[in-house]
């Protein structure tokens, strides 16, 4: 039960179409990406991307580090990628 209580907020916060798209993009890249790169991949504006990144970062799903003028985001908790695997494996045709 403790494990379920610990992961429930992570699942709840990751289970959003834009956040899933961000996680999928970061997974495909295999390296930290800037907000601009994530914006272009997700096809949404900077304010919305930043909001979604903050939610994922606050939940410990993403990490962020500053490189000069840029913030680079990466997946901090790879267990969240199991959600993407599950979605892909069970997607409705």
C-alpha positions in Angstrom: 0.0 0.0 0.0 2.9 2.4 0.7 4.2 2.0 -2.8 0.8 2.7 -4.3 0.4 5.8 -2.2 3.9 7.0 -3.2 3.3 6.5 -7.0 -0.3 7.7 -7.2 0.6 11.4 -7.4 3.3 10.7 -10.0 0.8 8.7 -12.2 -1.9 11.4 -11.7 0.5 14.2 -12.7 2.0 12.3 -15.7 -1.4 11.2 -17.0 -2.0 14.3 -19.1 -1.7 14.3 -22.9 0.8 17.2 -23.0 2.9 15.8 -20.2 2.9 12.4 -21.8 4.0 13.9 -25.1 6.8 15.7 -23.3 7.9 12.5 -21.6 7.8 10.6 -24.8 9.8 13.3 -26.6 12.5 13.3 -23.9 12.6 9.6 -23.9 13.2 9.5 -27.7 15.9 12.2 -27.5 17.8 10.3 -24.8 19.4 13.5 -23.6 18.4 16.7 -21.8 16.4 19.2 -24.0 15.7 22.9 -23.8 12.2 24.4 -23.5 12.4 25.5 -27.1 13.1 22.0 -28.3 10.3 20.6 -26.2 7.9 23.4 -27.5 8.7 22.6 -31.1 8.2 18.8 -30.5 5.0 19.3 -28.6 3.6 21.9 -30.9 2.5 24.2 -28.1 3.5 27.6 -26.7 6.2 28.4 -24.2 3.9 29.3 -21.3 2.0 26.0 -21.5 5.2 23.9 -21.9 6.8 25.7 -18.9 3.7 25.0 -16.8 3.7 21.3 -17.7 7.5 21.1 -17.1 7.1 22.7 -13.7 4.5 20.1 -12.7 6.6 17.2 -13.8 9.7 18.7 -12.1 7.9 19.4 -8.8 6.7 15.8 -8.8 10.3 14.5 -9.3 9.6 13.1 -12.7 11.9 15.5 -14.5 15.2 17.1 -13.5 16.4 20.5 -14.8 19.8 22.1 -15.0 20.9 25.5 -16.3 23.4 25.7 -19.1 24.1 29.4 -19.7 20.8 31.0 -20.7 19.0 27.7 -21.2 17.3 25.2 -18.9 17.7 21.6 -19.9 15.1 19.1 -18.8 15.6 15.4 -18.6 13.7 12.4 -17.1 14.7 12.0 -13.5 12.5 9.1 -12.6 12.7 6.5 -15.3 10.0 4.4 -13.7 7.5 6.8 -15.3 8.6 5.5 -18.7 6.8 2.3 -17.8 3.6 4.2 -18.2 4.5 5.0 -21.8 5.4 1.4 -22.4 2.0 0.3 -21.1 0.2 2.9 -23.2 2.0 1.8 -26.3 1.5 -1.9 -25.6 -2.2 -1.5 -25.0 -3.2 1.3 -27.4 -6.5 0.9 -29.1 -6.2 0.4 -32.9 
